[in-house]
Amino acid sequence: MPDNPPRPTDAELELLTVLWSRGPSTVREVHETIARRRPTQYTTVLKQMQIMAAKGLVSRDEKQRAHVYAAARPREWTQQQLAGDFLRRAFNGSASRLMMGALSARKTSKRELAELRRLLDEYERGTP
């Protein structure tokens, strides 16, 4: 697995989300999960997962007839990498502009705001 796999595309992120939720899965299981939400072809999912394995985004266990795929990195790691990349590219590294952009993009509940305040306090204290 590469130390720093490439940023997943939207389609790859959809497949990773299934793997994070289900755990290690066959292509058929991933396909069935996605097919419940939208039409998709089995061969498309298969090819995409093969590409993701080559990129290091997923691992593939070939011990059984039906290969089992798993996300190469935890959801939190991938989210942190995506957030950091987005922060650099879209907000010139400014966390405050990122937060203001996120808060102004949609209505934020009082509960979410309280959670953000709590997280910021913990971050400031150095105790996440």
HELIX and SHEET records of a PDB file:
HELIX    1   1 ASP A   10  ARG A   22  1                                  13    
HELIX    2   2 VAL A   27  ALA A   35  1                                   9    
HELIX    3   3 TYR A   42  LYS A   55  1                                  14    
HELIX    4   4 ARG A   75  PHE A   91  1                                  17    
HELIX    5   5 ALA A   95  ALA A  105  1                                  11    
HELIX    6   6 LYS A  110  ARG A  125  1                                  16    
SHEET    1   A 3 SER A  25  THR A  26  0                                        
SHEET    2   A 3 VAL A  68  ALA A  71 -1                                        
SHEET    3   A 3 VAL A  58  ASP A  61 -1                                        
END                                                                             
